[in-house]
Amino acid sequence: MQVLRKMDLMKEGFVYLDNHPEPITGRSEVKIRVLAASICGTDQGIYQSPKKQGIRDEMLIQYGGVLEKYQPITIGHEFCGEVVEVGSDVSTSVARVGDYVTSEMHINCGCCQQCLNGLGHICRHIKVKGLHLDGAFADYVVVPAHNLINLEKVGGRKVIPPRFGAFLDALGNSVYTVMEGNVAGKTVAILGCGAQGLMATAVARTLGATKIFVTDFSDPNGGEDAMFRLRRRLNTALEIGANACFDTNENNSPGQKTDFIKHAQDENGGGVDVVLEMSGAESAYTDAGRIVKNGGKILLLGLPSRPLQSFDIGKYAVWKGVTIQGIFGRRMFETWNSMLDLLAVDKTGLKTRLDKIIARDTISLADFERGFDMVRRQEAVKQLLVPDRKLKGVSADEL
């Protein structure tokens, strides 16, 4: 079968389309034929430069941290597909051949203290398919049956078409982050207008946030093109639920950061109730501290590329009595249930909002370089990849 594999962790790029044996289905596993997959920020980091993104060390966990032991790995962890084989120990109530499914790609141990206390998403021994284990940029992927999300149970493709099913893993991050903020009836600032920031905007509006501010920082070296791309994303944020958007790069957009801080601090209580940090940018952490109200909450999903140097914990957390919470993955499987319910009920409007961030043209797995380039140049937010042998040239609207 075709697979997209990271061959060398020390080199930028070095992701190749390869021929690889189909995975063998274990007794408690399910084999899935991939219909569509989606490129996420982690995939982009693996593709471009895992060393810079801090991803290299994470990928080496599987090999005891020893680079010389690293073996090529099939990347990708956002996908949906059809069940083609079911292990002998898997109940028909879990999956049948032909079922339309996706999967939680974080594989937990099930027996550490965190798993036993209902915190399997932060299992001490967690491994992620597409990062530590072979993932879903392939014709087929095998997953543990207990990680399977059977989309047939919420109405199948008619309710959650593959263009949405292909990135439910990523959407779950945003749903988890927003739900931890209990945003109904609250003011919210979302820092970072990439895929996660846009999805969080759609979810926060769906869940009843009263006012949503969205920011991002235009590339200082990108010139007019960078400003245009950011304006396009900020306009999308407005379309799907933001009240106001700001470019916090003062060189490119003079006065906008000052306006943003003023708008946020003018809210009741002297700041916003909830800040969702989705970018990982160090300057955004300081912005979060400045605009959150005393007693407010800061939720962190963005991953900084290096340890923070300037965030003032005393000023922005201790003295203000602010709660700061890290977010990793999705609650297994509480977040999944909430997310699927939100998508299955048309009155929420969530699918209509999310549809605006999906690239209309799908890209074949063999043309992956173009797909990654589209995401890198911010010409696509959620870019779908489809296997060559099927669905080639099909638009996202047809999926």
C-alpha positions in Angstrom: 0.0 0.0 0.0 1.0 3.7 -0.3 2.2 5.4 2.9 3.7 8.8 3.6 6.7 8.2 5.8 9.2 10.4 7.7 12.5 9.0 6.8 15.1 11.2 8.6 14.4 13.2 11.8 17.5 15.4 11.4 16.5 16.7 8.0 13.9 19.2 6.8 11.4 17.5 4.5 12.6 13.9 4.0 8.9 12.7 3.9 8.4 10.3 1.1 5.6 8.4 -0.5 6.6 4.7 -0.1 5.3 1.3 -0.7 4.8 -0.6 2.5 3.0 -3.9 3.4 -0.5 -3.6 4.6 -0.8 -3.6 8.4 -1.8 -6.9 10.1 -4.9 -6.7 12.2 -4.5 -8.0 15.7 -7.2 -9.9 17.6 -8.4 -6.7 19.4 -7.8 -4.3 16.5 -9.7 -3.0 13.5 -8.3 -2.3 10.0 -9.6 0.8 8.3 -9.4 1.8 4.6 -8.7 5.5 4.7 -11.2 7.7 2.8 -9.7 11.1 3.7 -7.1 12.5 6.0 -6.2 16.0 7.0 -2.9 17.9 7.5 -2.5 19.4 11.0 0.1 21.6 12.6 2.0 18.7 14.1 2.3 17.0 10.6 3.6 20.3 9.3 6.2 20.5 12.0 7.3 16.9 11.3 7.5 17.7 7.6 9.4 21.0 7.9 11.7 20.7 10.8 11.0 18.5 13.8 14.1 19.6 15.6 13.0 23.3 15.5 9.4 22.5 16.5 10.5 20.3 19.5 8.8 17.3 17.9 11.9 15.3 17.3 12.4 14.3 21.0 8.8 13.4 21.2 9.0 11.1 18.2 12.1 9.4 19.7 10.2 8.3 22.8 9.3 5.1 20.9 13.1 4.4 20.6 14.2 5.3 24.1 15.3 8.7 22.9 18.2 7.2 20.8 18.3 8.8 17.4 20.3 5.9 15.9 17.4 3.6 16.6 14.8 5.7 14.8 12.9 3.8 12.1 10.8 5.5 9.4 7.3 6.1 10.5 4.0 6.7 8.7 2.7 10.1 9.7 -0.8 11.5 9.9 -3.4 11.2 12.7 -6.5 13.0 11.4 -8.6 10.7 9.2 -11.8 8.8 8.5 -12.5 5.6 6.7 -14.3 2.3 6.3 -13.7 -0.8 8.3 -12.4 -3.6 6.1 -11.3 -6.1 8.8 -12.3 -6.8 12.4 -10.1 -8.7 14.9 -11.5 -12.0 16.3 -11.9 -10.5 19.8 -13.8 -7.4 18.7 -17.6 -7.4 19.3 -19.9 -6.7 16.5 -21.4 -4.0 18.8 -18.1 -2.1 18.3 -17.6 -2.5 14.6 -18.6 -4.4 11.5 -17.0 -4.5 8.1 -18.3 -1.5 6.1 -18.8 0.8 9.1 -17.8 4.4 8.6 -15.4 5.3 11.4 -12.6 7.4 12.7 -10.3 6.9 15.7 -8.8 8.5 18.8 -5.2 8.2 17.9 -3.8 8.7 21.4 -3.1 5.1 22.6 -3.1 5.0 26.4 -1.9 2.2 28.6 -5.2 1.8 30.6 -3.4 0.9 33.9 -1.5 3.9 35.1 -2.9 6.2 37.8 -4.1 8.7 35.3 -5.9 6.1 33.2 -7.5 4.6 36.2 -8.7 8.0 37.4 -10.4 8.8 34.1 -7.5 10.9 32.7 -6.5 8.6 29.9 -5.8 11.5 27.6 -2.8 12.4 29.8 -1.6 8.8 30.4 2.0 8.6 31.6 2.8 6.1 28.8 0.7 7.5 26.0 1.7 7.0 22.4 0.3 8.8 19.4 -0.3 7.1 16.0 1.4 9.2 13.4 4.0 10.4 15.9 5.2 7.3 17.8 3.4 4.6 15.9 2.4 4.3 12.2 -0.4 6.7 11.4 -3.1 7.4 8.8 -1.4 9.0 5.7 -1.8 5.6 4.1 -4.2 3.4 2.2 -4.9 1.5 5.4 -4.4 2.0 9.2 -5.0 -0.4 12.1 -6.2 0.9 15.5 -7.2 -0.7 18.8 -10.9 -1.4 18.9 -11.4 0.5 22.1 -10.0 3.6 20.3 -12.5 3.3 17.5 -15.1 6.1 17.0 -18.0 4.5 15.1 -19.6 7.3 13.1 -22.4 5.0 12.0 -23.9 5.5 15.5 -24.5 9.2 15.0 -26.0 8.9 11.5 -23.0 8.0 9.3 -21.9 10.0 6.3 -25.2 11.8 5.9 -24.7 13.4 9.3 -20.9 13.8 9.4 -19.6 13.6 5.9 -15.9 12.6 5.3 -14.9 16.3 4.8 -15.6 16.7 8.5 -14.8 13.2 9.6 -11.2 13.7 8.3 -10.3 16.2 11.0 -12.4 15.3 14.1 -9.2 14.5 16.0 -8.2 18.1 15.6 -11.6 19.5 16.2 -11.7 17.6 19.5 -8.7 19.7 20.7 -10.7 22.9 20.2 -13.9 21.5 21.6 -12.0 20.3 24.7 -10.3 23.7 25.1 -13.5 25.7 24.7 -15.5 23.4 27.0 -12.9 23.7 29.8 -13.5 27.4 29.6 -17.3 27.0 30.3 -17.7 29.9 27.8 -21.5 30.2 27.8 -22.4 33.8 28.7 -18.7 34.8 28.9 -16.3 37.0 27.0 -13.5 35.1 25.2 -10.2 36.0 23.6 -8.7 33.5 21.1 -5.0 34.2 20.5 -3.9 32.6 17.2 -6.0 32.4 14.0 -4.7 29.1 12.6 -6.8 26.0 12.3 -7.2 25.5 16.0 -8.0 29.2 16.6 -10.6 29.2 13.9 -12.2 26.0 15.1 -12.3 27.3 18.6 -14.0 30.4 17.3 -16.7 28.3 15.7 -17.1 26.2 18.8 -17.1 29.1 21.2 -19.9 30.8 19.2 -21.8 27.6 19.1 -21.6 27.1 22.9 -22.8 30.6 23.7 -19.9 32.9 24.3 -21.2 36.5 24.4 -18.2 38.2 22.8 -15.2 36.7 21.0 -12.0 38.6 20.2 -9.5 36.9 17.8 -5.9 37.9 17.3 -2.9 36.8 15.3 0.5 38.2 14.4 1.3 38.8 10.7 4.6 37.5 9.5 7.1 40.4 9.8 9.1 39.2 6.8 6.1 38.2 4.6 5.3 41.6 3.2 1.9 42.3 1.7 1.2 38.7 1.0 1.5 37.8 4.7 -0.8 40.6 5.6 -3.3 39.6 2.9 -3.3 35.9 4.1 -3.9 37.0 7.7 -6.7 39.4 6.8 -8.3 36.5 4.9 -8.2 34.3 8.0 -9.4 37.1 10.3 -12.3 37.7 7.9 -13.1 34.0 8.1 -13.0 34.3 11.9 -15.6 37.1 11.7 -17.8 35.0 9.4 -17.9 32.0 11.8 -18.4 33.9 15.1 -15.8 36.5 16.1 -17.0 40.0 17.1 -13.7 41.7 16.4 -10.3 40.6 15.1 -6.8 42.2 15.3 -3.3 41.8 13.8 -1.0 42.3 16.8 2.1 43.0 14.7 2.4 46.7 15.3 4.8 47.2 12.4 2.3 45.8 9.9 -0.9 47.0 11.5 -0.1 50.1 13.7 -2.6 50.6 16.6 -4.4 47.3 16.3 -2.7 45.7 19.3 -3.4 48.7 21.4 -7.0 48.6 20.2 -7.2 44.9 21.1 -5.8 45.4 24.6 -8.2 48.4 25.2 -11.3 46.5 23.9 -10.5 43.5 26.1 -9.7 45.5 29.3 -12.9 47.6 28.8 -15.0 44.5 29.4 -16.8 44.1 32.7 -14.4 43.2 35.4 -11.4 44.8 33.6 -10.7 42.0 31.2 -12.1 39.0 29.4 -13.4 35.9 31.3 -11.5 33.3 29.3 -8.4 33.4 27.1 -7.7 30.5 24.7 -4.0 30.6 23.7 -3.8 28.6 20.5 -0.6 30.0 18.9 2.3 29.1 21.1 3.8 32.6 20.5 5.6 34.0 23.5 4.2 37.5 23.0 0.7 35.9 23.1 1.3 34.6 26.6 2.0 38.2 27.7 -1.1 39.4 25.9 -3.1 36.7 27.7 -1.9 37.9 31.0 -2.7 41.5 30.3 -6.2 41.0 29.1 -7.6 38.3 31.4 -9.7 39.7 34.2 -8.8 39.0 37.9 -10.1 35.6 38.7 -10.3 34.6 35.0 -9.0 31.6 33.2 -6.2 31.0 30.6 -6.3 27.8 28.6 -3.1 26.8 26.8 -3.3 24.6 23.7 -0.5 26.3 21.6 3.0 24.8 21.9 5.9 27.2 22.2 8.9 26.4 20.1 11.2 27.1 23.1 10.9 27.7 26.9 9.2 31.0 27.7 11.6 33.8 28.8 9.3 36.7 29.6 5.9 35.6 31.0 5.5 37.2 34.4 3.8 34.5 36.5 3.5 36.8 39.6 2.0 39.7 37.7 -0.3 37.8 35.4 -1.3 34.8 37.4 -0.6 35.0 41.2 -1.6 38.6 41.8 -4.7 38.3 39.5 -5.8 35.0 40.9 -5.9 33.5 37.4 -6.3 29.8 36.7 -3.9 28.6 34.0 -4.6 25.2 32.5 -2.7 23.2 29.9 -4.7 21.2 27.3 -3.6 18.0 25.7 -5.6 16.1 23.2 -9.2 15.3 24.0 -10.8 13.7 27.1 -11.3 10.1 26.2 -14.1 9.8 25.4 -16.1 12.6 26.9 -14.9 15.2 24.4 -15.7 12.9 21.5 -19.3 12.4 22.7 -19.9 16.1 23.1 -18.3 16.9 19.8 -20.3 14.3 17.9 -23.6 15.5 19.5 -22.8 19.1 18.5 -22.1 18.1 14.9 -25.1 15.8 14.7 -27.7 18.5 15.6 -28.0 20.9 12.6 -29.5 23.6 14.8 -26.1 24.2 16.4 -24.8 25.6 13.1 -21.4 24.2 13.9 -21.0 22.3 10.6 -22.0 25.4 8.6 -19.2 27.4 10.4 -16.6 24.7 10.0 -17.3 24.3 6.3 -15.8 27.7 5.8 -12.3 26.5 6.8 -12.1 23.3 4.7 -10.2 23.7 1.4 -12.6 23.0 -1.4 -10.1 21.0 -3.5 -8.8 17.7 -2.1 -5.2 16.6 -2.9 -4.1 13.1 -3.6 -1.7 11.4 -1.3 0.9 11.3 -4.0 0.7 15.1 -4.4 1.3 15.6 -0.6 4.0 18.2 -1.2 1.5 20.5 -2.7 -0.8 19.9 0.2 1.8 20.7 2.8 2.8 23.8 0.8 -0.7 25.0 0.8 -0.9 24.8 4.6 2.6 26.3 5.0 1.6 29.3 2.9 -1.7 29.6 4.7 -3.6 29.1 1.5 -5.5 26.3 3.2 -6.7 25.8 6.8 -7.9 22.2 6.8 -6.4 20.6 3.7 -7.7 17.1 2.9 -5.5 14.3 1.4 -7.1 11.3 -0.3 -5.6 8.0 -1.5 -4.6 8.0 -5.2 -6.5 4.9 -6.1 -9.9 6.3 -5.1 -11.5 9.7 -4.9 -8.7 11.4 -6.9 -9.9 14.8 -8.0 -13.1 14.7 -5.9 -13.9 18.0 -4.3 -14.4 18.4 -0.6 -18.0 19.2 -1.1 -18.5 15.7 -2.6 -16.9 13.9 0.3 
